[in-house]
Each structure stands twice: as C-alpha cells, then as structure tokens.
Amino acid sequence: MPPHQDLVHLTVDDWRDSNVEFIGSDIDHKVKYNSAATEPAWQSVGGAPGLHIWRIEDFQVVPWPKHRYGDFHEGDSYIILHSYKVGSKDGEEKLDYEVYFWLGTKTTQDEAGTAAYKTVELDEYLHGAATQHRELQNELSDDFVALFSRIRILSGGIESGFTHVKTEEGLKETQLLLRVFKHPSAKRADSVIVYEVEPVWQSLDENDVFVLERHDKIWVWQGKNCSPMEKAKAAQIVHDMTIAKHVDIEVLSQSETRSRTVVNLLGGESAEGPFRSVRPILSHKTQRPRRLWRLSDASGKLEFDVVKEGREINKSDLYSNDVFLLDTGNKVWVWQGSGASTTEKAMWIKVAEAYVRHTTNATENGIHVSPIAKVVEGSESVAFIKELEVQ
C-alpha cells in the first residue's frame, strides 16, 4: 500500500456540524486554560527549571515519587515535564518546555487517552509554549533517554498492583530479574536501560549484566562481554534497592564457576552456554522516506498532501497558515503554523496517527508503533530545528 493512500485527499466535509468548530479558537483556549488552572498537578510547575513526572491513575494525574524518577511500568501511562532555560532574542533567559506522555506497551486505552488529553491541558497551562511528545516504551527517543541516568522498565502497573512474575511452578517465592544494558543510540555516555525480564535462565545474555532479587538475597550476574559501565550501573541499582533494607548481595562474573548458582536458580541446572537472548526492542529503526506533508483546508476541504521529499526540506517550506507533518524516517514531527485554522489544529493528531498506521502497516490498535511530536510556530524545539537543518 502506498504511504499516502487514503490520506492524500483526506476530506472532512461535516466538521461544522460537530464540536470541532471551536477547537483552537479563543473560547477554546480560555475554557482549556481555566480547566488546567484547576488541576492540582500543574500548580507548582512551569516557573523554574526541573523535571516533573506524573502517572495516570483512575483518570487522575498523580505525582510520581521523585526517588522513582526513571522507573516506568509497562502497564501504565505517564506525563513528564522538562523545563529548562534558553536564551531569548533580547538576551534574557526564558524557560522552554518539553512535555512527554509515555505509554507502556500494556497500558489501557483509557490511560493512554487520559495522558494525551492531560498533556494538551498542561501545554495550555504553559500558554502553548511546550513541545509535545508521544513517547513509546519500545521507541524511546534520544532526547527522552537523556533526561535520566538510567531508565528502568518494570512489569505490572496500577491495574495489576505491581505484581511481579512468579518463579517456576512449584516455587513460592517471588523473584525479580533485571537486565542492565547500554541504550543503543543514547546521547549520554552513561545512559543505560534496565528492563524487567522473565526470571528464567533463557533471559540471560553474555553481553549484559543481570540483577536477580529472590527472597532475602540479591545476585549480580555479569556476562563475560558486559561493559564496565554496565557493571557500575548495576552496582548503583543494587544500592538503590537495598537503601531501606538489609539484604545479602553476591556479585558473580560469568567466568567464575560459582556463577552457575544464578543459572541454576533460574531453572537452568542442565543448561550449557553460550547464553544468548534477544534484548527488548527499543526501536524498530524504521527508515521511511524523508517527506514533508501539508494539512490544509484552504480549498474548503481538509486535504493532506506531500509537498516535498528528500534532505532538502527546510524551514522556508513551512507556511504559517497550515499544519505540516515532517517524517524524518523514524519519527514524525507536526508543525502548527500560527495562522492554522481551527479544523487543522483539531485534526492534526488524528491525521498523524493515521499516517503512522499506514506507513508502518500497523493495526487500528497500533498506537505504540512510532513516536510523534508537535511544535508550534515561534516555540520550536531545538531538536525540531536541527531536523530542518539536515542536508
């Protein structure tokens, strides 16, 4: 199927008969801002640089404990606000904002929808100055990873009560197995990913470090090809796990005979090396053609057309009266012109998601297939500007 099929001449003839008419209008902004002003979660943010994280719990925005920043459960949705200082044209410093709504692979549609809605509300509270990002568990962007010294992906979620995977049938203790490895494309040299994996010997891999917590003891299993940084990060993780309790800890290199203890505890009494397992997918690395699309209702009908292809796309190709979609090959950016119509402002997310579904052959439930970010004219993020400078 061509990537533009069913999208090039997208039309919405009856939008005036729906509630879309007022989206993006002054009335719409006032209503949304007044609603945002009553959200307790937003009252202490936006005035100073920093990082804030909330989790969606029963349609509510609940502050995530600071000591757990970097921890995400695959069954949940989160909102992350990064406020930082930048220079302005008059030489004074101002604050810019990046707002991410993070969707776990097993989050519910209700949680994902609430996170998306509340992200828009937070942007409204910040007077539309934020860059909005849809961040996916298996498609972590470099900018998102750079916010944390380590990211830990855990099973469970608010709906499941954070229950951990049980050991093999017949064992009563719960056990937790964490895989520690370097993010394949992270900008920070010390960025690692910590993934909770199934506590079985088949999860072991000689290229990484594994932390096994079982009952009242923690084992660190260092694969023979792991890096010094992964060893150091595993030590930090174990330290964080044992701050509030006394637990026996044993660190074992794979080259040591005793390292078989960990393999045996994971049910691999008769298993022989080498140990090889598939890392959790962090990026599909889809390389679609680089294209610029325009979403416009200037003709009286809402249309979506490709306007340019290749690496020559730059800022001069963007017009204030429309919304543009820039597909960089593995990420979709949406640029909203200052003079875009109410319909264009209302429809951008639906069009962007439809575009992603078509270009990645995803199903209707494919909200987890590609990251999408939105910027507004005059408040473009540095990352978006750099994309337009690619030659």
N, C-alpha and C positions, 0 to 999 in steps of 0.2 A: 504494500500500500504506500503510495507517495506520501511524504511527510506533511504535505499541505492538503491532502484530500479531506473533504468535508469541512475545511477551515477557511480556505481562500476566500470564499464568498459567503461567509457566515452572516446571516441576517437575523435581526430581531425586530419584527415589524410591530409587535404589540406592546412594546415596553412602556408606552404612555398609559396603558391600561393597568399597569402594575405599580408596585411601590418603588420601582427603580427610579422614577422621575425625580425624586427629591434627593437621591444619593449624590453626595458631593456638593450639594447646594449649601448656602449659608445656614439655612434652617437645619439641615442635616448635621453640619459641623457643630452648631450650638447644642443640639439635642445630644449628640455623642459626647461632647465635652462635658456637659452637665452630668451625664451619666458617669463618665470617667471620674469626675470630681468627687463622686460619692463612693468610689471603690476604695476601701481602706488600704489595699495593697499598694496603691500608687501615691499615697500621701507623703511618703518620706523619700521619694526618688526624684531624679532629674535636676537636682540643684548642685550636685558635686560629682566628681569623677568616682567611678566604682563599678562594682558588679553586684547585681541582684538577681536572685533566682526564685521562682515560684513553681509549685506543682498544682495541677488541676485536680481537685478532689470534690466530687459530687457537685460539679459545675461551679465550684468556688476557687478563687485564686489564693492559695495558701503558701506563706513564706517557707522556703526550703531552708533547713538549718545550715548556717554558714560552715560548720565543720564537715558538712556533707557536700559542699560545692565540688562538682566534678563527678558525683555519683548520680547515675540515672538508671531507672528501672525500665526494662523493655516493655512493660505493660502500662506505662504512664505517658503523660504529655506534660511538658514544662514550658515556662516562659522565662527567657533570660534577657536582662537589660544590661548592656555595656555602655557606660557613659565615660567619655574621655575628652580631654582638652585638645583643641586645634586652634591654629592662628586664623584670624579673620582679615578681611581686606584692609581694615583700618589699623591693623597692627595689634589689636587687642585679642586676648584669648576668649574663646567661647567653647561651649560644650556641644559635642556631637553625640549621636546615639545610634546604637545598633541593637535592634530587638529581634530575638530569635524565638520561634516557637518550635520546640524539639519534640518530635513524635517517635515514640518507641515502636518497634515492629509489631508489638501486640497491644498497642493502645486501642481503646474503643473509638468508634466514630464520634460518639458524644464528647469524649475527652479531646479528641483532635479538633472538633468543631469549636468547642469552648476555647481552646488555646488560640485558634485562629481569630476568633471574634475578639477575645480579650487583648490580643496583640494589636489589632486595629484600634481598640479603645485606648490602649496605652500610648500608641502613636498620636492619637487625637489629644490626649492629655499633655503630650510633649509638643503640641501645636504643629503636628505633621512633619517634624524635623527628623524623625528616625528613619533609618533604612530597615525594612522588614525582611526577615529571612525565614523560610521554612526549612528547618534543619532535620535531617532524617538520620536515624540511628546507623544505618548502613551506608550513608552518604555524607559523612562528616566533612565539612569544608575546612580548609586550612585555617581560615580566619577564626572559626569556632574553636578548633583544637588549640589555637594559640592562646586562648583565654585561660587555659588550665595547664598546670604542670603534669597532671595525669587525669585521664577520664576512665571511670570505672562503670562498665555496663553490667547490671545485675538482673537476674531473673525476677519474676514476680511483679508486683505493683500494688497500687492502692486497693484494687478489687480483690487481689489474692492474699492480702495481708502479709506480703513479703515472704511467703513460704519458700524455703529453699528446696532444691531437689533432694529427694531421699536417696540413700545409698541403695545398693543392690538388694533385691528381695531377700528378706531374712535378717537384715541388719537394722537395728532400731535407731542408731544414731543418725542425726542429720549431718551432712558434710558439705563443705563449700570448696570448690576448686576454681581458682582464678588463674587466668592466663595473662602474662605480662609481656608486651611486645611493643616495639617501636612503630609509631604510626608511619605508614609507607611514604607519605608526602607532606608531613608536618614541617612548618617553617621553624618551629622551636627545636633546637637540638635535643632538649631534654624531654620532649613530649612523648609519652607512652600511653598505650591503651591497655586497660585492664578489663578483661571480659570474663564473666562467669560462664564456665563451660560445664558440660555434663561430667560428673565426677566418676569417670571410668578411665581405665588406662589408655584407651584408644584416643583420648583427648590430648595426651602428651605429645610434645614435639621437641626434637633436639635443638631447635633454633631459638627456643624461648625459655622463660622462667615460669614456674608454676608454684602457686601457694595453695597448700591443702590445709584446710581447717577442719579438724574432726574431733568432736567431743571437747577435750580439755588440752589439746596439743595442736601446734601448727608446724607443718613441714614445708620447707622451701626446696623445690627440686629444680636444679639448674641444668638445663640442657647443655650438652657439650659444646654447642655452637652459639650459645647465647652471648650477648654483648655485656661489657662491664656496666653500661648504663642501665640495662635491664636488671642486672643483679642489684644495683644500687636502688633502683625504684622499687624492686620487690622488698628490699630491706625497709624502705620507708613505709610501704604499705603494711608490712607486718608490725612496724612500730605503731602506726595509727590504729591497727586492730587490737593492740594489747595495752593501750594507754590506760584504760579503765579496769583492766583485769589482769591477773597473773596467769600466764599461760606458758607452758613449756614450749620452747622453739628449737627446732633442729634444721640446720641448713645442710643440704646434701648435693654435691656435684654428681652429675651422671657418671663421671669417671670413677667414683667411689663404689665399691662393692655394696655398701650399705644403702645406696640409692635405690636398690631393688625393693627396699621397705615400702617406699611410696608406690611403686608399681604394684606391689602385692596388695596394699591397702585399697587400691583402685580396681582390684579384681583381676590383675594380670599375672597371677602366680606362674603361669606357664608361658607368658608372652616373651618373645625374644625381640631385640632391636633389629634394625634401627627403628626409632619411633618417629612417625610422620603423621601429622594430622592437618586438616585444612583449617586455616585461620578463618575467623568470622569475616565475612565480606564487609569491607569498609567503603569500597567504591566500585561501582561497575565500570568505571573508566570509559563510559560510552563516549565515543568521539563522533558526534554528528557533524554535518557540515556547518560551518560558521555562517549564520544568517541573521539578517535584521528584518523584522516584520513590523507592519504598522496596523494598529487597530483604530479605525476611524468610522464615524457616522456622517461625514461631510456630505455624502451623496444622498442622505436621507435614510439609508440603511446601514446597519453596523457591518462593516467589512473588515476582513483580516487578510492582508496580502504581504507577500515577501517583496521587499524593496531593494535589497542588496545582499550580495553573497561575498564570501572571501575575507581576507585580512585587511582590506582597505576601508572597512567600516569605521567611521569616526564621528565625533560629536556634531559635525556640520550636517550629518544625515538625519538628525533629530529635529522635529518641529514642535513648537510649544502647543499647538492646537490639537495634538493627537497623543495617543499612548503607543509606545514602541516596545517590542519584545526582542531582546538580543539573546540569541542562542550561541553560546561560546563553544559548544561542542560537548560539554559535560555539565553545564549549569545554565539556567535560564534567568536572565535579568529583565525586569519590567521597568521601563522609564515612563513616568507620568508627566506629561507636559503641563505647564502652569495654566494653559488655556484649554485643557482637555474637557470634553463635555461630560455631563452627569452620567450619560449612558456608558461612555468609555471608562470612566472612573469606577462605575459599578461592575462592569463586566470583565475587567482585566484578569481577576483571579480565575474565573470560570474558563476564559479563553486560554490562559496559561496552562491550567491543569489539563484541559482538553488537548492542547498541543503536545504536552508531555506524554499523555496516554497514546496519542497517535504515533509519535516519533519513537517511542520505546516499546510499542506493541503491548502496552500494559492493559490489564483488565480494568473494569469500572472501579474496582477496589484498589487500583494502583496509586494510592496517594503517597506511597513510600518509594517511588521509583526515581525521583530526580529532585534536587533542591531548586527552589525558586526564591528569588529575592526581588524586592520592589524598592525603587528610589523615586524621589520627587525632584523635579527640576529646581535647581537652586540649592538643594540639600543632598547632592550626590555623594556617595561614599567614595573613599579613596580607591577601594577595590574596583568599583564600577568605572571610575575614571581611567584606571590602568587598563581595563579591558578595552576601552576605546582607543588607547594608545598603542595597542598591539599592531605591529606591522610585519 
